[in-house]
Amino acid sequence: MKKALIFGAQGQLGSDIKEHFQSLGIETVTPTREELEITALKQVKTYICNHKPDVVINCAAYHHVDLCESNPETATQINVTAPKFIARMCNYLNIKFIHFSTDYVFDGAKNSPYTEQDTPNPLNVYGKTKWQGEQQILIENQSALILRVSAIYGKYPCRAKNGLNFVQLMLKLSKEKPFLQVVGDEIVSPTATADIAQILPRIIKEDLHGIAHLTSEGSCSWYEFAKTIFELTNTTTPIEKVDSTVFPAKTPRPKYSVLENTAIKNRGMVGMPHWKDALTNYLKN
């Protein structure tokens, strides 16, 4: 792999992938939304043909969960139509296509880690469009790889969360409030974007296709995650575990969305770090 085209390279995941690839000497082509709107399919086609990358990585998504509910057409254009078109183009041009998806394709009813073999049942428009996107991609391009990630955080801003990831938000609120309440009945696998970026070249080299899960090992509630953040940063602000009903959400979300990285492990690849180790490394750096 000498050249990678990354859609969404200005987001928190895409930024880390771009940075890591460049550190390896891989040429990166990273159009901004102002330069190339991913839903402008004719321009996307021309752009891919002109740059002739070895791999196209799609980190772009319409992932503000509440906005997806009120703008389902936009969610469909960005999460379904555009990835489907890019998958078709990559298949035609014999370019590897990597697409990032989400744990929100599941409903959380299983209460044990979801594998790639489990059938999705999304609860909201975001999850539904991401699942539809997965299906359309694999219809168009059987050599494409879809990587489902969960509860990501990194050093670059997240636009859907006002520029702050969960770690940054907890530390910010700890300085502004006398105590914090954090949900204890939603279980996730917090995953550092730097770890995703680190393993991605190896995944590409393995030439995986289909669907693979890519999250940190282990799982925790948001409360446990916040508590560990405070412990590692010597933050003394009191923190209380509460039920998710204390913070009524406009849009339903899965209460359990832990993913098992079965496909990667079955290929004998060195896995992702435990979420506590990943968090420790993130806070150090």
C-alpha positions as CSV (number, residue, x, y, z in Angstrom):
1,M,0.0,0.0,0.0
2,K,1.6,3.2,-1.2
3,K,-1.4,5.6,-1.5
4,A,-4.6,5.9,0.6
5,L,-7.6,8.1,-0.1
6,I,-9.4,8.9,3.2
7,F,-12.9,10.3,3.3
8,G,-13.6,12.0,6.6
9,A,-9.9,12.6,7.4
10,Q,-10.8,15.8,9.4
11,G,-12.8,13.8,12.0
12,Q,-11.4,12.2,15.1
13,L,-10.9,8.8,13.6
14,G,-9.8,9.9,10.1
15,S,-7.3,12.3,11.6
16,D,-5.5,9.6,13.5
17,I,-5.5,7.3,10.5
18,K,-4.1,10.0,8.3
19,E,-1.4,10.8,10.9
20,H,-0.4,7.2,11.4
21,F,-0.3,6.4,7.7
22,Q,1.9,9.4,7.0
23,S,4.3,8.3,9.8
24,L,4.7,5.0,7.8
25,G,5.5,6.9,4.6
26,I,2.1,6.1,3.0
27,E,0.9,8.9,0.8
28,T,-2.5,10.1,2.0
29,V,-5.1,12.0,-0.1
30,T,-7.5,13.7,2.3
31,P,-10.2,15.9,0.7
32,T,-12.1,18.2,3.1
33,R,-15.9,18.5,2.9
34,E,-15.4,21.9,1.3
35,E,-13.2,20.4,-1.4
36,L,-15.3,17.3,-2.0
37,E,-18.8,16.5,-0.7
38,I,-19.1,12.7,-0.4
39,T,-22.7,12.8,-1.7
40,A,-21.6,14.6,-4.9
41,L,-21.2,11.2,-6.6
42,K,-20.0,12.5,-10.0
43,Q,-17.2,14.5,-8.4
44,V,-16.4,11.5,-6.1
45,K,-16.0,9.3,-9.2
46,T,-13.7,11.8,-10.9
47,Y,-11.7,12.3,-7.7
48,I,-11.1,8.6,-7.2
49,C,-10.2,8.1,-10.9
50,N,-7.8,11.0,-10.9
51,H,-5.9,10.0,-7.7
52,K,-5.8,6.2,-8.3
53,P,-5.2,5.2,-4.7
54,D,-4.4,1.6,-3.6
55,V,-7.0,1.8,-0.9
56,V,-10.0,4.0,-0.1
57,I,-10.9,4.4,3.6
58,N,-14.3,5.9,4.4
59,C,-14.5,7.5,7.9
60,A,-17.2,9.9,6.8
61,A,-20.6,9.4,8.4
62,Y,-23.7,11.3,9.5
63,H,-23.4,10.1,13.1
64,H,-25.2,12.7,15.3
65,V,-27.9,10.3,16.5
66,D,-30.6,12.8,17.2
67,L,-30.0,14.7,13.9
68,C,-30.3,11.4,12.0
69,E,-33.8,11.0,13.4
70,S,-34.9,14.4,12.2
71,N,-32.9,14.2,8.9
72,P,-33.3,10.6,7.7
73,E,-32.8,11.6,4.0
74,T,-29.4,13.2,4.8
75,A,-28.5,10.2,6.9
76,T,-29.4,7.9,4.0
77,Q,-27.4,9.9,1.5
78,I,-24.2,9.9,3.6
79,N,-24.5,6.5,5.3
80,V,-26.0,4.4,2.5
81,T,-26.0,6.0,-1.0
82,A,-22.4,7.4,-0.9
83,P,-20.7,4.3,0.5
84,K,-22.6,2.1,-1.9
85,F,-21.4,4.2,-4.8
86,I,-17.8,4.3,-3.6
87,A,-17.8,0.5,-3.1
88,R,-19.0,0.0,-6.7
89,M,-16.3,2.4,-8.0
90,C,-13.6,0.6,-6.0
91,N,-14.8,-2.8,-7.3
92,Y,-14.7,-1.5,-10.8
93,L,-11.2,0.0,-10.4
94,N,-9.8,-2.9,-8.3
95,I,-9.2,-0.7,-5.3
96,K,-9.5,-2.0,-1.8
97,F,-12.4,-0.4,0.1
98,I,-12.4,0.0,3.9
99,H,-15.6,1.3,5.5
100,F,-16.2,2.1,9.1
101,S,-19.5,1.2,10.8
102,T,-20.9,1.1,14.3
103,D,-22.0,-1.0,17.3
104,Y,-25.4,0.8,16.9
105,V,-26.4,-1.7,14.3
106,F,-27.4,-3.9,17.3
107,D,-30.3,-3.5,19.7
108,G,-28.4,-4.5,22.9
109,A,-30.8,-7.3,23.8
110,K,-28.2,-10.0,23.7
111,N,-26.3,-9.0,26.9
112,S,-23.1,-10.8,25.7
113,P,-20.5,-9.6,23.2
114,Y,-21.8,-9.4,19.6
115,T,-19.9,-11.3,17.0
116,E,-19.8,-10.6,13.3
117,Q,-22.3,-13.5,12.8
118,D,-25.0,-11.9,14.9
119,T,-28.0,-10.3,13.1
120,P,-28.3,-6.6,13.4
121,N,-31.5,-5.0,14.7
122,P,-30.9,-1.2,15.0
123,L,-33.0,0.9,17.3
124,N,-32.6,4.3,15.5
125,V,-32.2,5.9,12.1
126,Y,-28.4,6.2,12.5
127,G,-28.0,2.4,13.2
128,K,-30.5,1.6,10.4
129,T,-28.7,3.6,7.8
130,K,-25.3,2.3,8.9
131,W,-26.6,-1.3,8.6
132,Q,-28.2,-0.5,5.2
133,G,-24.9,0.9,4.1
134,E,-23.1,-2.3,5.1
135,Q,-25.5,-4.4,3.1
136,Q,-25.3,-2.2,0.0
137,I,-21.5,-2.1,0.2
138,L,-21.2,-5.9,0.2
139,I,-23.7,-6.3,-2.6
140,E,-21.5,-3.9,-4.8
141,N,-18.1,-5.1,-3.6
142,Q,-17.5,-8.5,-2.1
143,S,-13.9,-7.7,-1.4
144,A,-14.7,-4.6,0.7
145,L,-14.1,-4.6,4.4
146,I,-16.5,-3.1,6.9
147,L,-15.0,-2.4,10.4
148,R,-17.5,-1.9,13.2
149,V,-16.2,0.3,16.0
150,S,-17.6,1.4,19.4
151,A,-17.5,4.4,21.7
152,I,-14.4,5.9,20.0
153,Y,-12.4,8.7,21.5
154,G,-9.1,10.4,20.4
155,K,-7.0,13.5,20.5
156,Y,-8.8,15.2,17.6
157,P,-12.2,16.9,17.9
158,C,-15.5,15.2,17.4
159,R,-17.9,17.5,15.7
160,A,-21.0,15.6,16.7
161,K,-20.1,16.1,20.4
162,N,-19.3,19.8,20.2
163,G,-15.6,19.0,19.8
164,L,-15.2,17.0,23.0
165,N,-14.9,13.2,23.3
166,F,-16.2,11.5,26.5
167,V,-12.9,11.7,28.3
168,Q,-12.5,15.4,27.6
169,L,-16.1,16.1,28.6
170,M,-15.8,14.3,31.9
171,L,-12.6,16.2,32.8
172,K,-14.1,19.5,31.7
173,L,-17.3,18.9,33.8
174,S,-15.2,17.8,36.8
175,K,-13.8,21.4,36.9
176,E,-17.2,23.0,36.5
177,K,-19.5,21.0,38.7
178,P,-19.4,20.0,42.4
179,F,-20.3,16.4,41.5
180,L,-21.2,14.3,38.4
181,Q,-23.8,11.8,37.6
182,V,-22.9,9.2,35.0
183,V,-25.0,6.4,33.5
184,G,-24.3,3.0,34.8
185,D,-26.6,0.8,32.8
186,E,-25.2,1.3,29.3
187,I,-22.3,-1.1,28.5
188,V,-19.7,-0.4,25.8
189,S,-16.1,-1.1,24.8
190,P,-14.5,2.3,24.8
191,T,-11.9,2.4,21.9
192,A,-9.1,4.8,21.2
193,T,-8.9,6.0,17.6
194,A,-5.1,5.8,17.8
195,D,-5.3,2.0,18.4
196,I,-7.6,1.6,15.4
197,A,-5.2,3.6,13.2
198,Q,-2.3,1.5,14.5
199,I,-3.7,-1.8,13.6
200,L,-5.3,-0.8,10.3
201,P,-2.3,-1.2,8.0
202,R,-1.9,-4.8,9.3
203,I,-5.6,-5.5,8.6
204,I,-5.2,-4.1,5.1
205,K,-2.2,-6.3,4.5
206,E,-4.2,-9.4,5.6
207,D,-6.8,-8.5,2.9
208,L,-9.7,-9.2,5.2
209,H,-13.2,-8.8,3.6
210,G,-16.7,-8.8,4.8
211,I,-17.4,-7.5,8.3
212,A,-15.0,-7.4,11.2
213,H,-15.3,-5.9,14.7
214,L,-12.5,-3.6,15.9
215,T,-12.8,-2.5,19.5
216,S,-10.8,-2.5,22.7
217,E,-10.9,-5.7,24.7
218,G,-13.2,-5.8,27.7
219,S,-16.2,-3.7,28.5
220,C,-17.6,-1.2,31.0
221,S,-20.4,1.1,31.8
222,W,-20.1,4.8,31.1
223,Y,-19.9,5.2,34.9
224,E,-17.0,2.8,35.2
225,F,-15.2,4.5,32.3
226,A,-15.6,7.9,33.9
227,K,-14.5,6.6,37.3
228,T,-11.4,5.1,35.7
229,I,-10.7,8.4,34.0
230,F,-10.9,10.2,37.3
231,E,-8.6,7.6,39.0
232,L,-6.0,7.9,36.3
233,T,-6.0,11.7,36.4
234,N,-6.2,12.1,40.2
235,T,-9.5,13.9,39.7
236,T,-11.4,14.1,43.1
237,T,-14.8,15.4,41.9
238,P,-17.4,13.0,43.4
239,I,-19.1,10.8,40.8
240,E,-22.4,9.0,41.2
241,K,-23.8,6.0,39.2
242,V,-27.3,6.6,37.9
243,D,-29.8,4.8,35.7
244,S,-30.1,6.0,32.1
245,T,-33.7,7.2,32.9
246,V,-32.1,10.1,34.8
247,F,-31.0,11.5,31.4
248,P,-34.0,10.8,29.1
249,A,-32.7,10.5,25.5
250,K,-34.6,11.8,22.5
251,T,-33.4,8.7,20.5
252,P,-33.3,5.1,21.7
253,R,-29.8,3.6,22.0
254,P,-28.7,0.0,22.7
255,K,-28.0,-0.5,26.4
256,Y,-25.4,-3.2,25.6
257,S,-23.3,-2.8,22.5
258,V,-20.1,-4.7,23.3
259,L,-18.4,-6.2,20.2
260,E,-16.2,-9.3,20.0
261,N,-13.3,-9.0,17.5
262,T,-13.8,-12.6,16.3
263,A,-12.8,-12.2,12.6
264,I,-9.5,-10.5,13.4
265,K,-8.7,-13.1,16.1
266,N,-9.5,-15.9,13.7
267,R,-6.8,-14.6,11.4
268,G,-4.3,-14.9,14.2
269,M,-3.7,-11.2,14.4
270,V,-2.4,-9.4,17.5
271,G,-5.6,-7.9,19.0
272,M,-6.5,-4.6,20.4
273,P,-5.5,-3.5,23.9
274,H,-7.8,-3.7,26.9
275,W,-9.8,-0.5,27.3
276,K,-8.1,0.4,30.5
277,D,-4.6,0.1,28.9
278,A,-5.8,2.1,25.9
279,L,-7.2,4.8,28.2
280,T,-3.9,4.9,30.2
281,N,-1.9,5.4,27.0
282,Y,-4.3,8.1,25.7
283,L,-4.0,10.1,28.9
284,K,-0.2,9.8,28.9
285,N,0.0,11.1,25.4
